[in-house]
Amino acid sequence: MAVVNKPVIYVVDDDEDERRMVALDLNNRYAERYRILQAASGLDALETMRQLRDESQPVALILSRQNLPDMNGAELLAQANECHPDARRALLTPFSETESAIKAIEKFQLDDYLITPCHPPEQKLYPAVNDLLADWEARTHPPIAGVRIVGSRFSPEAHQIRDFLARNCVPFEWLDIEQDEEARQLLSTDDQKASRLPIVILPDGTQLSQPTEVELAEKIGLKVHPDDNFYDLVIIGGGPAGLASSVYGASEGLHTIMVERRAPGGQAVLSSMIENYLGFPAGLTGADLARRAVAQAKKFEVEIVSPQVVTNLRVDGSSRIVTLSDGSELRCHVVLLATGVEWRRLDVPGLDKLIGAGVYYGGTLAEAFFCRDEDIYIVGGANSAGQAAVSFSRYARTVTMLVRENALSVSMSRYLVDQIESLKNINVRLRTTVVEGHGDQRLEAITVFDAVRGEKETLPTNSLFIFIGALPHTEWVAKVVDTDEHGFILTGPDLARHQSNGHAPRNWPLSRDPFWLESSQPGVFVAGDVRHGSVKRVAAGVGEGATAVQFVHQYLASSER
Ligand SMILES: Cc1cc2nc3c(=O)[nH]c(=O)nc-3n(C[C@H](O)[C@H](O)[C@H](O)COP(=O)(O)OP(=O)(O)OC[C@H]3O[C@@H](n4cnc5c(N)ncnc54)[C@H](O)[C@@H]3O)c2cc1C
C-alpha cells in the first residue's frame, strides 16, 4: 500500500528569489503539517502534480505566479484542478496586475490571489494561506481525520450521518462496505454488525452503531444542552441571520444562546460558492462562512447548542419561555426567530422512499465526492441549483440540469449562467420535469417529461439532487406570532398593513408600535428568510440579524414591556 505523505503546498514561480522567499516563509510556518514543493515552470509543476496524483499524494494548495514563461498561471491552476480537484488554488500577482487576476479567478474558478511580494508574511501571506488551508481541510476527508464511518453509500442513515458531520465541518473518512476491503475487515469479527450499519468509529476507538445525531454530537464534543436556564437573548436558528445576531448580541454584552436544529450555517452551508457576499471577491463556500461565523460567535462567548429543536414558545409576563426537543425549558427577556426556510418536497411518485438513497434535497460537498465519474441530475433552475451544478461538475462525468422554465436566465444570476455555459460536462434540459423515480433500495433511474418534444424519457442514474423553492415551517410558533398566508412571520409595519384598519395588531399590548423587526408579540424579534418580505440572501439575513439586536436593546431599555 502506498504511504501517504504530508499534504503538499506547491509554489510555482519562475522568479527564483520570489519563489524561494515564499517557500521559505511557508516552510517556517507550515512544515510540521505540510510538505512545501517548488517548481520554476508550469510544465514541470504539471508533471509533478500528475505524479503526485498517481501516487495518491494529497495536494492542499497550489500558489502560482500569474505570468510564467511557458504558460499562464491561471491556466496552470485550471489544469492542476484535473489532477487535484480538492486543492485550493491561488495566483501570486503584482499589484499592477490585480485586475487581470480577478478576471482569471472568475474565469477559472480560482480561490484567491496574493499580491507579491508577500512580505511581511504575517500580514501578506499567512492570513490568506491559513484561510485556504482551513478551507481545504474542511472540504476534504484527510485520512488523519480520526472519525470513520462504515456503511453503505445508498443507506439513508449513512447519508444522514455524513451530512450531519459535513454540515458541522467535522472531517471524516468514509468506508464503503460494498467497495472497501478495510470496511469489510473491520466488520468481519462480528457478522451481526452488518445489520447494525452504519457504524461510526471515533478516534479513541469507540464504535457507535446507528447513532442518533444527538449521540454523535455529544461524542464529537458539540454542546447539546444549555448551561443556564435564563438568558437575555435566545436565538432560534443558526443560519446567517441567527449567527449574525448572536455575534452582535454577545459582543454588546447580552447573555446570548443560539439553539440550532442541525448545524450552524443553515441553508448557506449548502451553497458551494457564495460569490455575492461583500468582501470575498473570490467567493467563499457556505461551509467556510459558517466555520468563520461560529469561530467569531464563540470568541464572544455565545453559547451554541446543537442539535436541538425548539418546539414551543410561550410568554409569561416579561419572560419568554422556549421549550427544547429534550423537554427542557429556557427563559429569557427576548427571543429572536431566525428559523429560515426548508426545501419544498417534489411531489413525484417513487422519490420519497429513496430520500438519502440517491435522492437528495440540497446536497453538501460530502455527496459530491461520491459522484466521481457518474452521470447525475439536478432539479431546479435558480442560483442554488446552478451553484450545485458547477460544483458537482468537478467530480461527476456529466451533470444534467432539469429546468422547468424556457431559459436558465429566468431565475438564475448571469454570472452563474455564464459559468454553466462554459463548462462542457454540464447539460441543461429546458422545459423538462421529473415525473417518476425508479429503484427499490436505491435510485436507479428517473423518468422525465420533455415539454419541448412532448415526450417522456427514462434515464439511468444513481443521483438526483433537488433544489426547488422553500417554505418557512412556522406552524409551531404561529399561535404566538402573526404570519402571512404562507407562514412567513410578519414584523413591524407589515403587521399594521395586514390589519384592515392599518393599525398595530389587534392584541398588541403596548402604547408604542412594533419595532421594524418585532413580531406581533413584544420582545419576540424576527430576522432572515423566515420574515415576511425578507430578501432571501446571505447578506440580507446577516444585516437583519445585526439590526435586530439594536431593537433588542431598545426593547430592554424601555420601561414598557
Ligand atoms: C444551495 C443554496 C445556495 C445559496 N446561495 C446563495 C448565494 O450564493 N448568495 C446568497 O446571498 N444567498 C444564497 N442562498 C440563500 C441563503 O443561504 C439564505 O438566504 C440564508 O441562508 C438565509 O439565512 P437565515 O439565517 O435566514 O436562514 P437559514 O439559512 O435557513 O437558517 C435557519 C436555521 O434555523 C434552523 N432551525 C429551523 N427551525 C428550527 C427550530 N425549530 N429549532 C432550532 N433551529 C431551527 C435551521 O436548521 C437552519 O439552520 C443560497 C441558498 C441555498 C439553499
Ligand as a Chemical Component Dictionary entry (heavy atoms), coordinates in Angstrom:
data_LIG
# 
_chem_comp.id                   LIG 
_chem_comp.type                 NON-POLYMER 
_chem_comp.pdbx_formal_charge   0 
_chem_comp.three_letter_code    LIG 
# 
loop_
_chem_comp_atom.comp_id 
_chem_comp_atom.atom_id 
_chem_comp_atom.alt_atom_id 
_chem_comp_atom.type_symbol 
_chem_comp_atom.charge 
_chem_comp_atom.model_Cartn_x 
_chem_comp_atom.model_Cartn_y 
_chem_comp_atom.model_Cartn_z 
_chem_comp_atom.pdbx_ordinal 
LIG C1  C1  C 0 -27.927 25.909 -2.148 1  
LIG C2  C2  C 0 -28.118 27.349 -1.761 2  
LIG C3  C3  C 0 -27.274 28.310 -2.290 3  
LIG C4  C4  C 0 -27.419 29.651 -1.930 4  
LIG N1  N1  N 0 -26.558 30.566 -2.441 5  
LIG C5  C5  C 0 -26.628 31.855 -2.063 6  
LIG C6  C6  C 0 -25.686 32.807 -2.551 7  
LIG O1  O1  O 0 -24.804 32.484 -3.329 8  
LIG N2  N2  N 0 -25.801 34.079 -2.115 9  
LIG C7  C7  C 0 -26.772 34.482 -1.245 10 
LIG O2  O2  O 0 -26.793 35.643 -0.856 11 
LIG N3  N3  N 0 -27.677 33.589 -0.767 12 
LIG C8  C8  C 0 -27.630 32.296 -1.157 13 
LIG N4  N4  N 0 -28.560 31.396 -0.703 14 
LIG C9  C9  C 0 -29.625 31.860 0.195  15 
LIG C10 C10 C 0 -29.110 31.989 1.645  16 
LIG O3  O3  O 0 -28.392 30.824 2.015  17 
LIG C11 C11 C 0 -30.259 32.238 2.585  18 
LIG O4  O4  O 0 -30.923 33.413 2.197  19 
LIG C12 C12 C 0 -29.758 32.367 4.029  20 
LIG O5  O5  O 0 -29.121 31.187 4.449  21 
LIG C13 C13 C 0 -30.908 32.687 4.976  22 
LIG O6  O6  O 0 -30.400 32.733 6.273  23 
LIG P1  P1  P 0 -31.347 32.535 7.548  24 
LIG O7  O7  O 0 -30.445 32.589 8.726  25 
LIG O8  O8  O 0 -32.472 33.460 7.479  26 
LIG O9  O9  O 0 -31.988 31.087 7.390  27 
LIG P2  P2  P 0 -31.370 29.638 7.186  28 
LIG O10 O10 O 0 -30.085 29.711 6.490  29 
LIG O11 O11 O 0 -32.462 28.843 6.563  30 
LIG O12 O12 O 0 -31.091 29.112 8.655  31 
LIG C14 C14 C 0 -32.138 28.800 9.527  32 
LIG C15 C15 C 0 -31.658 27.801 10.563 33 
LIG O13 O13 O 0 -32.658 27.623 11.546 34 
LIG C16 C16 C 0 -32.674 26.262 11.945 35 
LIG N5  N5  N 0 -33.982 25.970 12.514 36 
LIG C17 C17 C 0 -35.180 25.978 11.871 37 
LIG N6  N6  N 0 -36.166 25.684 12.735 38 
LIG C18 C18 C 0 -35.595 25.473 13.950 39 
LIG C19 C19 C 0 -36.102 25.137 15.233 40 
LIG N7  N7  N 0 -37.409 24.969 15.463 41 
LIG N8  N8  N 0 -35.216 24.976 16.261 42 
LIG C20 C20 C 0 -33.878 25.172 16.053 43 
LIG N9  N9  N 0 -33.352 25.504 14.844 44 
LIG C21 C21 C 0 -34.202 25.665 13.814 45 
LIG C22 C22 C 0 -32.390 25.510 10.663 46 
LIG O14 O14 O 0 -31.867 24.209 10.944 47 
LIG C23 C23 C 0 -31.374 26.410 9.986  48 
LIG O15 O15 O 0 -30.055 26.047 10.301 49 
LIG C24 C24 C 0 -28.443 30.047 -1.033 50 
LIG C25 C25 C 0 -29.308 29.067 -0.506 51 
LIG C26 C26 C 0 -29.147 27.745 -0.864 52 
LIG C27 C27 C 0 -30.076 26.711 -0.275 53 
# 
loop_
_chem_comp_bond.comp_id 
_chem_comp_bond.atom_id_1 
_chem_comp_bond.atom_id_2 
_chem_comp_bond.value_order 
_chem_comp_bond.pdbx_ordinal 
LIG C1  C2  SING 1  
LIG C2  C3  SING 2  
LIG C2  C26 DOUB 3  
LIG C3  C4  DOUB 4  
LIG C4  N1  SING 5  
LIG C4  C24 SING 6  
LIG N1  C5  DOUB 7  
LIG C5  C6  SING 8  
LIG C5  C8  SING 9  
LIG C6  O1  DOUB 10 
LIG C6  N2  SING 11 
LIG N2  C7  SING 12 
LIG C7  O2  DOUB 13 
LIG C7  N3  SING 14 
LIG N3  C8  DOUB 15 
LIG C8  N4  SING 16 
LIG N4  C9  SING 17 
LIG N4  C24 SING 18 
LIG C9  C10 SING 19 
LIG C10 O3  SING 20 
LIG C10 C11 SING 21 
LIG C11 O4  SING 22 
LIG C11 C12 SING 23 
LIG C12 O5  SING 24 
LIG C12 C13 SING 25 
LIG C13 O6  SING 26 
LIG O6  P1  SING 27 
LIG P1  O7  DOUB 28 
LIG P1  O8  SING 29 
LIG P1  O9  SING 30 
LIG O9  P2  SING 31 
LIG P2  O10 DOUB 32 
LIG P2  O11 SING 33 
LIG P2  O12 SING 34 
LIG O12 C14 SING 35 
LIG C14 C15 SING 36 
LIG C15 O13 SING 37 
LIG C15 C23 SING 38 
LIG O13 C16 SING 39 
LIG C16 N5  SING 40 
LIG C16 C22 SING 41 
LIG N5  C17 SING 42 
LIG N5  C21 SING 43 
LIG C17 N6  DOUB 44 
LIG N6  C18 SING 45 
LIG C18 C19 SING 46 
LIG C18 C21 DOUB 47 
LIG C19 N7  SING 48 
LIG C19 N8  DOUB 49 
LIG N8  C20 SING 50 
LIG C20 N9  DOUB 51 
LIG N9  C21 SING 52 
LIG C22 O14 SING 53 
LIG C22 C23 SING 54 
LIG C23 O15 SING 55 
LIG C24 C25 DOUB 56 
LIG C25 C26 SING 57 
LIG C26 C27 SING 58 
# 
